[in-house]
């Protein structure tokens, strides 16, 4: 009895689902609704060509850098890089010392546990 009710319900749902469909492809008059659609609609009335802004053309670029200034900047950057490398080496040495100290503490804890056991 339960199987026949389940099959009957499944058949009714299949028929209802089939009745909702149509033979026309979905893309016949579909237009994707994205942010470009409102932007395109807003720009349809614009027929004027863009014009250049003369105020922007008057702006000059940055001043040229002399060779002395460039050399000084390069030397300063090299000095800072050397300081950074020295600091990194110092930090690595400190980390190695800390790891060594932790290893010694671990060894001491192991020795204490052996004594207790």
C-alpha positions as CSV (number, residue, x, y, z in Angstrom):
1,X,0.0,0.0,0.0
2,X,2.8,2.4,0.9
3,X,4.7,1.7,-2.3
4,X,1.6,2.4,-4.4
5,X,1.0,5.8,-2.6
6,X,4.7,6.7,-3.1
7,X,4.6,5.8,-6.8
8,X,1.3,7.7,-7.3
9,X,2.8,10.8,-5.6
10,X,6.0,10.5,-7.7
11,X,3.9,10.3,-10.8
12,X,1.8,13.3,-9.9
13,X,4.9,15.4,-9.1
14,X,6.5,14.3,-12.4
15,X,3.4,15.4,-14.4
16,X,3.3,18.7,-12.5
17,X,7.0,19.3,-13.3
18,X,6.5,18.5,-17.0
19,X,3.5,20.8,-17.2
20,X,5.7,23.8,-16.1
21,X,8.1,23.5,-19.0
22,X,7.8,24.9,-22.5
23,X,9.3,24.0,-25.9
24,X,10.8,27.5,-26.5
25,X,14.4,27.9,-25.7
26,X,15.1,30.3,-22.8
27,X,17.4,32.5,-24.8
28,X,14.9,33.7,-27.4
29,X,14.3,37.1,-25.8
30,X,16.3,36.9,-22.7
31,X,18.7,39.7,-21.8
32,X,21.0,39.1,-18.9
33,X,20.4,41.6,-16.1
34,X,23.8,42.8,-15.0
35,X,25.2,46.1,-14.0
36,X,26.1,46.9,-17.6
37,X,22.5,46.9,-18.7
38,X,21.6,50.0,-16.6
39,X,24.9,51.7,-17.6
40,X,24.2,51.0,-21.2
41,X,20.7,52.4,-20.9
42,X,21.9,55.5,-19.2
43,X,24.5,56.2,-22.0
44,X,22.1,55.7,-25.0
45,X,21.2,59.3,-25.1
46,X,24.8,60.5,-25.2
47,X,25.8,61.6,-28.7
48,X,28.6,64.1,-28.1
49,X,32.2,63.2,-28.6
50,X,34.6,63.5,-25.7
51,X,36.8,66.6,-25.6
52,X,40.2,67.0,-24.1
53,X,40.7,69.0,-21.0
54,X,43.3,71.7,-21.7
55,X,44.1,72.2,-18.0
56,X,45.4,68.6,-17.8
57,X,47.7,69.1,-20.8
58,X,49.5,72.0,-19.0
59,X,50.6,69.8,-16.0
60,X,54.3,69.0,-16.1
61,X,55.9,65.8,-15.0
62,X,58.2,65.5,-12.0
63,X,61.6,67.3,-12.3
64,X,64.6,65.4,-13.6
65,X,66.9,63.9,-11.0
66,X,70.6,64.7,-11.1
67,X,73.1,61.9,-11.2
68,X,74.5,62.9,-7.8
69,X,71.0,62.7,-6.3
70,X,70.4,59.3,-7.8
71,X,73.8,58.0,-6.7
72,X,73.2,59.3,-3.1
73,X,69.8,57.5,-3.1
74,X,71.3,54.3,-4.3
75,X,74.1,54.5,-1.7
76,X,71.5,55.1,1.0
77,X,69.4,52.2,-0.1
78,X,72.5,49.9,-0.2
79,X,73.4,51.0,3.4
80,X,69.9,50.3,4.6
81,X,69.9,46.9,2.9
82,X,73.2,46.0,4.6
83,X,71.7,47.1,8.0
84,X,68.6,45.0,7.4
85,X,70.8,42.0,6.5
86,X,72.8,42.5,9.7
87,X,69.7,42.8,11.8
88,X,68.3,39.6,10.2
89,X,71.5,37.7,11.0
90,X,71.4,39.0,14.6
91,X,67.8,37.9,14.9
92,X,68.7,34.4,13.5
93,X,71.5,34.1,16.0
94,X,69.1,35.0,18.8
95,X,66.6,32.5,17.6
96,X,69.3,29.8,17.5
97,X,70.4,30.7,21.1
98,X,66.8,30.5,22.2
99,X,66.3,27.1,20.6
100,X,69.5,25.9,22.2
101,X,68.2,27.1,25.6
102,X,64.9,25.3,25.1
103,X,66.7,22.1,24.2
104,X,68.7,22.4,27.4
105,X,65.5,23.0,29.4
106,X,63.9,20.0,27.8
107,X,66.9,17.8,28.6
108,X,66.7,19.0,32.2
109,X,63.0,18.2,32.4
110,X,63.7,14.7,31.0
111,X,66.5,14.1,33.6
112,X,64.2,15.3,36.4
113,X,61.4,13.0,35.2
114,X,63.8,10.0,35.2
115,X,64.8,10.8,38.8
116,X,61.2,11.0,39.9
117,X,60.3,7.7,38.2
